[in-house]
Structures are given as structure tokens and as C-alpha cells.
Amino acid sequence: MHKIELVVRVLEHGEAVAGYARDLELPFVPTAGMRFMQGSSTTVWETRNGTLYPKVEQVIYDLDEEKIVCLFTVEERLAASFWTELKLHVAGTICAEMRYFEGE
């Protein structure tokens, strides 16, 4: 099993306005372009306006945390209880999960 963290940023007008994360253990290593879906009764990507279908845009291996991080960017806030909402700024610094998007 592989330690995986899914990290989502919500962009509005090119600026990150929200973020979400979820830790998983999976029997495979995800790749860029892959989609994550959940059964038909609920959706991982539910928003107030419907459902999104984002692809993994980038896969990073965090050497310090010994985990694989999958990055997603969406343009709407998520409503599904699957996610933990991130505090983007804590004590004047950007949250750790949003640092994975640096250097793009």
C-alpha cells in the first residue's frame, strides 16, 4: 500500500481562494491525468453547482513525509464531506499542502 495525499486548490481569477486535502492508502501509484471517482451514490467532486471531473495535474513524491501527493486545481469550492478544508494561511505563512503548488 502507498501513502497518498490528494490536494486540491480552488482558483478564482488566478488566485487560490480555498484548498482541500484527503489522505488515502492505495495499492497503486497514481499518475498525472488519472481521475478519482467514488461510487454512484455520492461524489468526491460535488459542488453547489453540480459535479466536477478533474484529472490529477501533477504527482509529487514528498521525501520528508514519505508520501505521494496528487495535485488538482478546480474553479469551484467543493461541497463533498470526503474532503478536509485547508486553512490557506496560518500565522502569516502559506499552509504546507499549498506549498506543493509552488514552482509551477
C-alpha positions as CSV (number, residue, x, y, z in Angstrom):
1,M,0.0,0.0,0.0
2,H,1.1,3.5,-0.8
3,K,0.5,6.6,1.3
4,I,-1.3,9.1,-0.9
5,E,-2.4,12.7,-0.2
6,L,-4.9,14.3,-2.6
7,V,-4.5,18.1,-2.5
8,V,-7.0,20.4,-4.3
9,R,-6.7,24.2,-4.8
10,V,-9.6,26.3,-5.9
11,L,-8.6,29.2,-8.1
12,E,-10.7,32.3,-8.7
13,H,-9.3,34.9,-11.1
14,G,-5.9,33.1,-10.8
15,E,-5.8,33.3,-7.0
16,A,-6.1,30.4,-4.6
17,V,-9.2,31.0,-2.5
18,A,-9.7,27.6,-0.9
19,G,-8.0,24.3,-0.5
20,Y,-8.9,20.7,0.4
21,A,-6.9,17.6,1.3
22,R,-7.5,13.9,1.9
23,D,-5.1,11.1,3.0
24,L,-5.5,7.7,1.5
25,E,-3.7,4.4,1.3
26,L,-3.9,2.9,-2.2
27,P,-2.5,-0.3,-3.7
28,F,-1.1,1.6,-6.7
29,V,0.8,4.8,-7.5
30,P,-1.5,7.4,-9.3
31,T,-0.3,9.1,-12.4
32,A,-0.9,12.5,-14.0
33,G,-4.2,12.5,-16.0
34,M,-5.8,9.9,-13.7
35,R,-9.3,10.7,-12.3
36,F,-10.5,9.8,-8.9
37,M,-14.2,8.9,-8.6
38,Q,-16.4,7.5,-5.8
39,G,-19.4,5.2,-6.1
40,S,-22.6,6.2,-7.7
41,S,-24.4,7.2,-4.5
42,T,-22.1,10.1,-3.7
43,T,-19.3,12.0,-5.4
44,V,-15.9,13.2,-4.3
45,W,-16.2,16.2,-6.6
46,E,-19.6,17.6,-5.6
47,T,-20.0,21.4,-5.7
48,R,-23.0,23.6,-5.1
49,N,-23.5,23.8,-8.9
50,G,-23.0,20.2,-9.8
51,T,-20.1,17.8,-10.2
52,L,-16.5,18.3,-11.4
53,Y,-14.3,15.8,-13.1
54,P,-10.8,17.0,-12.6
55,K,-7.7,15.0,-13.5
56,V,-4.5,14.7,-11.5
57,E,-2.4,17.5,-12.8
58,Q,0.8,16.6,-11.1
59,V,2.2,13.8,-8.9
60,I,4.9,14.6,-6.4
61,Y,6.9,12.3,-4.0
62,D,7.5,14.1,-0.7
63,L,10.8,12.8,0.6
64,D,10.4,14.2,4.1
65,E,6.9,12.9,4.6
66,E,7.5,9.7,2.6
67,K,4.2,10.0,0.7
68,I,2.9,10.6,-2.8
69,V,1.0,13.8,-3.4
70,C,-1.6,14.2,-6.2
71,L,-2.4,17.8,-7.1
72,F,-5.7,19.1,-8.5
73,T,-6.9,22.5,-9.5
74,V,-10.6,23.4,-9.7
75,E,-12.6,26.6,-10.2
76,E,-15.4,25.9,-7.7
77,R,-15.4,25.2,-4.0
78,L,-16.1,21.5,-3.1
79,A,-19.2,20.5,-1.0
80,A,-18.5,16.8,-0.5
81,S,-17.8,15.6,3.1
82,F,-14.9,13.5,1.7
83,W,-12.5,16.5,2.0
84,T,-10.9,18.4,4.8
85,E,-10.9,22.1,4.1
86,L,-7.4,23.7,4.5
87,K,-6.6,27.0,6.2
88,L,-4.6,28.6,3.4
89,H,-2.7,31.0,5.6
90,V,-1.7,30.2,9.2
91,A,0.2,32.8,11.2
92,G,1.2,34.7,8.1
93,T,2.6,31.6,6.2
94,I,1.0,29.5,3.5
95,C,-0.2,26.1,4.6
96,A,2.0,23.1,4.0
97,E,-0.3,21.5,1.4
98,M,-0.5,24.6,-0.7
99,R,3.3,24.7,-0.9
100,Y,3.2,21.7,-3.3
101,F,1.8,24.1,-6.0
102,E,4.9,26.4,-5.8
103,G,7.2,26.5,-8.7
104,E,4.7,26.0,-11.4
